[in-house]
Amino acid sequence: MAAEIIERGSGPHIAGTRITVYDVWEYALAGHHHTYIAVMLGISSAQVQAALAYIEKHKEQVLADYQQILDRIARGHPPEVQAKLDAINAKYESLWAERRKKALENGDARDHGG
């Protein structure tokens, strides 16, 4: 079966995976060889090369979409989403702190998260 790039509505992916061409592009931008990228992403070199060929063929669109992804990441979460995430983190931090405290009281020196 040949490596194939498919569109699933959330950007071009390597068929049979959840890996996008943007995932491959980040490694390629850093100067990594296709075999290194394949190992890091758990795919074949042929799949990496198919993604790189797709990127080259659709470079203008891929780079524009990639820049939009970077811009969205740089903006961060909207305040209401960030507030929810902060509340969740605070809740679980207190739970992990309690768990660590109990472990220490019981003489259990293993790491119990957090």
N, C-alpha and C positions, 0 to 999 in steps of 0.2 A: 504494500500500500504506500503510495507516494505521500509525502508530507504536503499538507494542504492548509491554506489560510481561508477561514470562513468568517462571515459576518453574522453575529448573533444579536445585533441590536445594541451592544455595548462596546463596539469597536471590533476590529479584526483580531480573531483568535487563531491559535494553532489548533487545527481540527483534533478532536478527541481530548482536549485539555482545557483548562481555564486560563491558560497563559496567553496574554495579548502580545501583539507586536511591540507595544510600548514597553513591556517587561524586557523583551529582548533588546530593544533600542537602548535602554538604560545601561545595560552591560556593554553593548557595542560602543556607546559614547565614551565609556570609561576605558576603551581600548582593548577589551578582552577578546580573546580568540573564540571562534565558534565552538570549539570543543570544551572550553572552560564554561561558556554560557550554557551549553547542553548539560554539563555536570551540575552546575548550580541550579538550574531550573528542572532537572530531572526529566529531560527530553533527549531526543536524538540530535546528533549534529545535522542530519538532514532536515529536521524540523526547524532548527535554528537557521539554517541556510535558506529554507523556504521563507521564513519570517524576514530575513535580511533582504532577500530578493523582492518580497512584497514591499518592504520599506523603500527600497531603491526605485521600484516601479511607480509607487504612489507617494514619493518623498514629500512633495509640497503639502499634500493633505495630511499625511502622517505627522509631519513636523508641526503643522498648525494645530492639529488635535492635541499633540503632546504638549505644546505650549499652553493650551487651554487647561490641560490637566495640571500642569505646574502652577498656573495662576490660581486655579481653584484650591489647590493644596496650600498655597501661600496665604490665601484669604482666611483659612481656618474655618472652623464651624461657626454657624450663626449663633448669636448669643443664647438663644433659647435651647439649642442643642448642646452647646458647651455647658450651660447650667445643669442640664440633665446628666451629662457625663461627669461633671464635677461632683454631683450628688451621689451618683453610683460609686465613683471612686472613694468618696468619703465613707460611704456605708461599708464598703468592703475593706477599706483600710482599718476601720475600727474592728471589724470581724477578725481580720488577720492579726491585729494587735492582741485581741483577746485570746486567740488560739496560741499565739507565741507565749503569752503570759502563762496560760495553763500548761503548756509543754514544759516551760522552765520550772514551774511549781512541781510538776511530776518528775523532774529530773531527766526529761527527754531533750537531749541537746541537738536533735536533728532540726533542720530548717523546715518550718511549717508554712512557708509562703510569705508573701508581702514584700 
